[in-house]
Amino acid sequence: MKKTDLELGMGRDITRRDFIHDTSLAALGLSLPLGVYACSDHGQAGQYYPPTRTGMRGSHPGAFESAHALAREGMSFPPPNDLDETYDLVVVGGGISGLAAAQYYQKKFGRNVRILILENHDDFGGHAKRNEFHQGGQMRLALGGTHNLEYWQFSDTVNALMDELGIEIEDMLRHKEFGYGRNGRNGPAVWFDAETYGQNKLLTGVDFSEPDPEKLAAWIDEFPLSEEARGQLKRFVAMRTNVLEGMSEADAEAYVHGTRYVDFLREHGGLGDEAIQFFDSADDGGWGVQTRSLSVAECVWERMPGRQLLGEDLAGETFGYNPAMFPDGNASLARLQVHALIPNVAPGTNANNVAVAEFDYDQLDRAENTVRLRLNSTVVNAANTGSGVSVTYIKDDKALRVKSRHCVMACYHAIIPHLCPDLPEAQKEAQKYQVKRPLLLTNVLIRSSAAMDKLGIAGARCPGRMHNSVFMFKGINTGGFEHKFADDGPVAMTFWGTIAPPAEVVELNDQMRASRAKMLALKFEDYEREVRIVLRDMLGPAGFDVEEDVLAIMVNRWPHGYSHDYLDLWDPDWPEGEAPHLLASRPFGNITMANADAGADAYTHVAIDEAYRAVQELS
Ligand SMILES: Cc1cc2nc3c(=O)[nH]c(=O)nc-3n(C[C@H](O)[C@H](O)[C@H](O)COP(=O)(O)OP(=O)(O)OC[C@H]3O[C@@H](n4cnc5c(N)ncnc54)[C@H](O)[C@@H]3O)c2cc1C
């Protein structure tokens, strides 16, 4: 191990390595120091409980290899063994959409229907993955994927499902103190790192939606950029003009939707490369693509600076993003759905205790249940048989086949052509159009929030680093869980963003594929080194000891993250009814298509709406 790695604490025993996954608490207690013992797998010896697994999560090793062998290498599998199992419905994918499809199927066809949900990961929920740490007798929860509920966009269908699950949005909002790191004592912060900017520098209170250019200029003066770049930024934020002046409404629309934001910054904002770099990754978590691929409209809509050049008055603007949240993100929603389908998994669970309810995974796949949820099972074929559907999946390297009357594909659309090769060619092409956006969420349990508290921050943007932002994940006291913002004990630090594709890759889908390839090629140690560098250099000056204070790490990589929503600069205006997602999600015999991909929009409520539609199409 290199000296610098030792200084970063890379040699320390933390709960990060895959090999300690299913080890019992007692066994770990024999071999690891106390702090580590306390944040190991939770539960009875040998109990299967994936939320506490550390190391590489999200798309974890073992989850994707069969699908990649099929889709990338065209591999065919040995003839399957036919199981003596017949269902009314097989659902492919145990994410929120697949779980909702099972719920809607019960409603449509009766509570006694037999349903099998097949999921390739070791846990249910899909992107809505629960990360659960245990430290010093306390449980800490974190976001493994899907964060929150954007309730203001809910349809009646989604609202009805929320009601049924007992989810009360107003109540959830009342119990939320968390604000994605913007709610530190000193407001939003930016951390400039030495590797990118020549010095480590943390600036607090930096808010680019601030309308007062003098305040902005004072912050910009502190940026570790060249004098020229700082001057450009100061002039830019002080400009008040309207580049759309004199244009017809149609031309103005065409301009803001047809012009790259970075070209706009360059041409009208007077910014050069160095100043523009500051914004490169600003939308990694929002759109899941680099700023260079977004239009003016898409960036200013996300509150990036520039509206002052479009004739808009910024006075009175405040940042107003206030979604409802569970302390493990939408994993609690998935848990409520699973409980509704298989009540024995956690008897007595409701929306007010779901985050702390104990889930017994042994109950998920029992022959006596009408609904079975089978994990670690990758579907490789689904075929109409005339009377129904046959579905083949790989589990423990064996090919197995079940029969069903209906099948809902609630998995990523781009894999469906490989699972259903008999689909019409045009539909397969439309499904392949869904190239999802890679995303990264690395959670690090640290000993205490003391250093962040001392700095007066709750998170920071890190424009030069792999993860674009980092925030303390606490202050969401819903689902029966409590971790108050004032609690200065162990806390999960969430590193959020994506892996930037190489600058020379231009075409959007090539960017996504390049980002995905990088994400899969990086080892756990690469992610670990990265978060340790940031923690050491950002929090070290406030007393954070990177060797001692890092307790556990969960890397949630999502090579297939956000669904592709149509982007101004990359997607044509499809004629009414002809957009690829509509063609992709047409029914095919007894097989219908759900997933957020079917709505071409990366939202939980879309995943639910699409599940509803997919089930209504079955007869
Ligand atoms: C990091 C991240 C953060 C997000 N944050 C938010 C947010 O805050 N709010 C929001 O509304 N949305 C968010 N999203 C979008 C998210 O995709 C949706 O909200 C929702 O969780 C999607 O549910 P789904 O069931 O459609 O898809 P998924 O969650 O992707 O579920 C599909 C499942 O099918 C499985 N599958 C695929 N192929 C197969 C196969 N061959 N066999 C068996 N199983 C298969 C997949 O592995 C997956 O588990 C986020 C997404 C990511 C990745």
The ligand as an SDF file (V2000), in Angstrom:
LIG
                    3D

 53 58  0  0  0  0  0  0  0  0999 V2000
  -29.4090    7.4000   -7.6750 C   0  0  0  0  0  0  0  0  0  0  0  0
  -30.8310    7.6640   -8.0790 C   0  0  0  0  0  0  0  0  0  0  0  0
  -31.5670    8.6480   -7.4400 C   0  0  0  0  0  0  0  0  0  0  0  0
  -32.9020    8.8750   -7.7850 C   0  0  0  0  0  0  0  0  0  0  0  0
  -33.6180    9.8040   -7.0910 N   0  0  0  0  0  0  0  0  0  0  0  0
  -34.9320    9.9540   -7.3620 C   0  0  0  0  0  0  0  0  0  0  0  0
  -35.7420   10.8200   -6.5720 C   0  0  0  0  0  0  0  0  0  0  0  0
  -35.2640   11.4540   -5.6400 O   0  0  0  0  0  0  0  0  0  0  0  0
  -37.0690   10.9220   -6.8580 N   0  0  0  0  0  0  0  0  0  0  0  0
  -37.6300   10.2190   -7.8660 C   0  0  0  0  0  0  0  0  0  0  0  0
  -38.8530   10.3300   -8.0700 O   0  0  0  0  0  0  0  0  0  0  0  0
  -36.8860    9.4080   -8.6450 N   0  0  0  0  0  0  0  0  0  0  0  0
  -35.5570    9.2440   -8.4140 C   0  0  0  0  0  0  0  0  0  0  0  0
  -34.8070    8.3760   -9.1590 N   0  0  0  0  0  0  0  0  0  0  0  0
  -35.4270    7.7010  -10.3120 C   0  0  0  0  0  0  0  0  0  0  0  0
  -35.8230    6.2530  -10.0440 C   0  0  0  0  0  0  0  0  0  0  0  0
  -35.3570    5.5590  -11.1570 O   0  0  0  0  0  0  0  0  0  0  0  0
  -37.3500    6.0950   -9.9110 C   0  0  0  0  0  0  0  0  0  0  0  0
  -37.8750    6.9620   -8.9370 O   0  0  0  0  0  0  0  0  0  0  0  0
  -37.8000    4.6950   -9.5040 C   0  0  0  0  0  0  0  0  0  0  0  0
  -37.1370    4.2420   -8.3560 O   0  0  0  0  0  0  0  0  0  0  0  0
  -37.6770    3.7330  -10.6630 C   0  0  0  0  0  0  0  0  0  0  0  0
  -38.3750    2.5630  -10.3450 O   0  0  0  0  0  0  0  0  0  0  0  0
  -38.5590    1.4300  -11.4210 P   0  0  0  0  0  0  0  0  0  0  0  0
  -39.1830    0.2920  -10.7290 O   0  0  0  0  0  0  0  0  0  0  0  0
  -39.1820    1.9810  -12.6260 O   0  0  0  0  0  0  0  0  0  0  0  0
  -37.0700    1.0270  -11.8700 O   0  0  0  0  0  0  0  0  0  0  0  0
  -35.8990    0.3820  -11.0440 P   0  0  0  0  0  0  0  0  0  0  0  0
  -35.8250    0.9400   -9.6980 O   0  0  0  0  0  0  0  0  0  0  0  0
  -34.7050    0.4760  -11.9140 O   0  0  0  0  0  0  0  0  0  0  0  0
  -36.3410   -1.1410  -10.9030 O   0  0  0  0  0  0  0  0  0  0  0  0
  -36.2340   -2.0560  -11.9540 C   0  0  0  0  0  0  0  0  0  0  0  0
  -35.6180   -3.3120  -11.4100 C   0  0  0  0  0  0  0  0  0  0  0  0
  -35.6100   -4.3050  -12.4200 O   0  0  0  0  0  0  0  0  0  0  0  0
  -34.4030   -5.0070  -12.2860 C   0  0  0  0  0  0  0  0  0  0  0  0
  -34.0720   -5.7470  -13.4960 N   0  0  0  0  0  0  0  0  0  0  0  0
  -33.5090   -5.2650  -14.6360 C   0  0  0  0  0  0  0  0  0  0  0  0
  -33.3360   -6.2730  -15.5090 N   0  0  0  0  0  0  0  0  0  0  0  0
  -33.7670   -7.3900  -14.8880 C   0  0  0  0  0  0  0  0  0  0  0  0
  -33.8060   -8.7510  -15.2810 C   0  0  0  0  0  0  0  0  0  0  0  0
  -33.3880   -9.1410  -16.4840 N   0  0  0  0  0  0  0  0  0  0  0  0
  -34.2930   -9.6530  -14.3920 N   0  0  0  0  0  0  0  0  0  0  0  0
  -34.7410   -9.2750  -13.1730 C   0  0  0  0  0  0  0  0  0  0  0  0
  -34.7210   -7.9880  -12.7670 N   0  0  0  0  0  0  0  0  0  0  0  0
  -34.2420   -7.0650  -13.6200 C   0  0  0  0  0  0  0  0  0  0  0  0
  -33.4260   -3.8920  -12.0130 C   0  0  0  0  0  0  0  0  0  0  0  0
  -32.1910   -4.3460  -11.5580 O   0  0  0  0  0  0  0  0  0  0  0  0
  -34.1730   -3.1020  -10.9900 C   0  0  0  0  0  0  0  0  0  0  0  0
  -33.9530   -3.5770   -9.6980 O   0  0  0  0  0  0  0  0  0  0  0  0
  -33.4850    8.1250   -8.8340 C   0  0  0  0  0  0  0  0  0  0  0  0
  -32.7270    7.1540   -9.5020 C   0  0  0  0  0  0  0  0  0  0  0  0
  -31.4200    6.9130   -9.1180 C   0  0  0  0  0  0  0  0  0  0  0  0
  -30.6420    5.8370   -9.8250 C   0  0  0  0  0  0  0  0  0  0  0  0
  1  2  1  0
  2  3  1  0
  2 52  2  0
  3  4  2  0
  4  5  1  0
  4 50  1  0
  5  6  2  0
  6  7  1  0
  6 13  1  0
  7  8  2  0
  7  9  1  0
  9 10  1  0
 10 11  2  0
 10 12  1  0
 12 13  2  0
 13 14  1  0
 14 15  1  0
 14 50  1  0
 15 16  1  0
 16 17  1  0
 16 18  1  0
 18 19  1  0
 18 20  1  0
 20 21  1  0
 20 22  1  0
 22 23  1  0
 23 24  1  0
 24 25  2  0
 24 26  1  0
 24 27  1  0
 27 28  1  0
 28 29  2  0
 28 30  1  0
 28 31  1  0
 31 32  1  0
 32 33  1  0
 33 34  1  0
 33 48  1  0
 34 35  1  0
 35 36  1  0
 35 46  1  0
 36 37  1  0
 36 45  1  0
 37 38  2  0
 38 39  1  0
 39 40  1  0
 39 45  2  0
 40 41  1  0
 40 42  2  0
 42 43  1  0
 43 44  2  0
 44 45  1  0
 46 47  1  0
 46 48  1  0
 48 49  1  0
 50 51  2  0
 51 52  1  0
 52 53  1  0
M  END
$$$$
